[in-house]
Every structure is written in C-alpha cells, then in structure tokens.
Amino acid sequence: MSLDIKQLRVKIFDELSRIVDPEINTSITDLELIDEVNINNSNVKVDLHLTSPFCPAVFGFKICQDIHDNLLKVNGIDDVKVNVSNHFMAEQINN
C-alpha cells in the first residue's frame, strides 16, 4: 500500500470515527460497524452492518448519509459508495 493510500485511509477512518449512531450516541467505529473500506484511486466503498438486522431504518439511512457526506469532504475522494448488509431494509438503504 502506497503512502498516499495509507494517508487517505487514516483520513477516512478519522471521519468515520466522528459519525455516531443516532440511537445510542456512540461512534460507528467504536461500535465496530465498519466491515470493510476499499479505496480505488479517488473512489471509496464502505461496507458496514447496523447494530441489529431490525435497527430502525431511519437510523440506517442517517448513518449511511453521514458516511457519504463526510467522506466526500476528504481531499482526494471524488466518489463514495456505502453498502449496508444484514438489515431488513438493506436494499432500500443502499439505493
């Protein structure tokens, strides 16, 4: 992994650590909700799961929107895709 990718990865996780689950007011990184982060040039894909398969969908939408919006603010990122798995409304949230 090149130094630039390592630095970008640090910036990404710094941003992710600022995003909180609105239901329990705890960072999504502290809750270990992030499954994988893939970086391909200036494109980032974040795979995550929510606290439970039946977590209120409004919180899932909020978390995903926050991830998308916060990561787009990072210099060097042009596109962000967020993918939720193991949730009853994953398909709707991912769209």
C-alpha positions in Angstrom: 0.0 0.0 0.0 1.5 3.3 -1.0 2.0 6.1 1.4 -0.8 8.2 -0.2 -3.3 5.4 0.2 -2.2 4.9 3.8 -2.7 8.6 4.5 -6.1 8.6 2.8 -7.1 5.6 4.8 -6.2 7.4 8.0 -8.3 10.4 7.0 -11.2 8.1 6.1 -11.1 6.4 9.5 -10.8 9.8 11.2 -14.0 10.9 9.5 -15.8 7.6 10.2 -14.9 7.9 13.9 -16.8 11.2 14.0 -20.0 9.6 12.8 -22.3 8.4 15.6 -25.2 6.0 15.8 -28.0 8.5 16.5 -29.9 6.0 18.6 -27.2 5.3 21.1 -24.9 8.3 20.5 -21.8 6.1 20.0 -19.2 6.3 17.2 -19.8 3.7 14.4 -16.1 2.8 14.7 -16.4 2.2 18.4 -19.4 0.0 17.7 -17.3 -1.8 15.1 -20.0 -1.4 12.4 -17.5 -0.9 9.6 -16.8 -4.2 7.8 -14.5 -3.0 5.0 -13.2 0.1 3.3 -12.0 -0.2 -0.3 -10.1 2.6 -1.9 -9.7 2.6 -5.7 -8.0 5.8 -6.8 -10.4 8.6 -5.7 -13.3 6.2 -5.2 -14.2 4.7 -1.8 -16.6 1.9 -0.9 -17.6 1.4 2.7 -19.3 -1.9 3.7 -21.0 -1.9 7.1 -23.7 -3.5 9.1 -26.0 -1.8 11.6 -26.4 -2.6 15.3 -29.1 -5.2 14.5 -31.0 -6.5 11.5 -34.0 -4.6 12.7 -32.4 -1.4 13.7 -34.8 1.4 12.8 -34.3 2.2 9.1 -34.3 5.9 9.7 -31.0 5.5 11.7 -29.6 3.3 8.9 -30.3 6.0 6.3 -28.8 8.7 8.6 -25.6 6.8 9.2 -25.2 6.0 5.5 -25.8 9.6 4.5 -23.4 10.8 7.1 -20.7 8.4 5.8 -21.3 9.5 2.3 -21.3 13.3 3.0 -18.4 13.2 5.5 -16.1 11.2 3.2 -16.8 13.4 0.2 -15.3 16.3 2.2 -12.0 14.5 2.4 -9.4 15.8 -0.1 -8.7 13.2 -2.7 -12.1 11.4 -2.6 -14.4 12.0 -5.5 -17.0 9.3 -5.1 -18.3 7.3 -2.1 -20.5 4.2 -2.2 -21.9 2.9 1.1 -23.2 -0.7 1.3 -25.3 -2.0 4.2 -25.6 -5.7 4.8 -27.6 -7.9 7.1 -30.5 -5.4 7.6 -34.2 -5.9 6.7 -34.1 -2.7 4.6 -30.6 -3.0 3.2 -31.7 -2.8 -0.4 -33.6 0.4 0.2 -30.9 2.0 2.2 -28.2 1.1 -0.4 -30.3 2.7 -3.1 
